[in-house]
């Protein structure tokens, strides 16, 4: 949806686009509030993570596509292919680094005693599984 919305003509300036893109960091504490404190999260209704995921996905598609669209118009016609390739490499590098940070963060926190991804020590699977 965000990538489709990026096709709508909006006159974005560089600093505004960068600021809106950086504001997406606000999703991190919102997601943390959905699980913290572990007994009774601040945002405990199951709709909150769904809404935040939806908004994060739309904003990711939008703010990932708009710079790609605008980059071609900022360079001379001879350099448009190079600009497109550079934008693609930058976009893919950002996605890869984001995944690597998420993986490292998960690997650092997976052995915590309050993990909901691990069954308790006295848990046993029913027979037949």
C-alpha positions, 0 to 999 in steps of 0.5 A, spaced: 500 500 500 505 504 501 509 503 495 502 504 491 501 511 495 508 513 493 506 514 486 501 520 488 504 526 486 507 530 493 512 535 493 517 532 498 523 536 500 529 532 502 530 534 509 522 533 510 523 526 507 529 525 511 525 527 517 519 523 516 523 517 515 527 518 521 521 519 525 519 511 524 524 510 529 518 512 534 515 505 532 520 501 536 518 504 543 510 503 541 512 495 540 516 495 546 510 498 550 506 492 547 510 487 551 513 491 557 512 490 563 511 482 561 506 481 566 501 487 564 503 491 558 502 498 557 498 497 550 495 490 552 490 490 547 492 485 541 489 490 536 495 495 538 501 491 535 497 490 529 495 497 528 503 499 529 505 493 524 500 496 519 502 503 519 510 501 519 509 497 513 505 502 509 510 508 512 516 503 510 513 502 503 512 509 502 518 512 505 522 507 501 519 508 494 519 516 494 526 517 494 527 511 489 522 515 485 525 522 486 532 520 485 531 519 477 529 527 477 535 529 481 540 527 476 542 528 469 539 523 464 546 520 463 546 519 470 539 516 471 541 509 471 547 509 475 542 513 480 537 508 480 542 502 481 545 506 487 538 507 490 537 500 489 543 498 493 542 503 498 535 500 499 537 493 499 543 494 504 538 498 509 534 492 509 540 487 510 542 491 516 535 492 519 535 484 518 542 483 521 540 488 527 534 484 529 537 477 528 543 480 533 538 483 538 534 476 538 540 472 539 542 477 545 535 476 548 533 469 547 536 466 553 532 471 558 528 467 563 522 470 561 522 468 554 515 467 551 518 463 545 521 457 550 516 452 554 518 452 561 523 447 564 517 442 566 513 442 560 513 436 556 510 435 549 503 430 549 505 424 546 504 423 538 507 430 537 
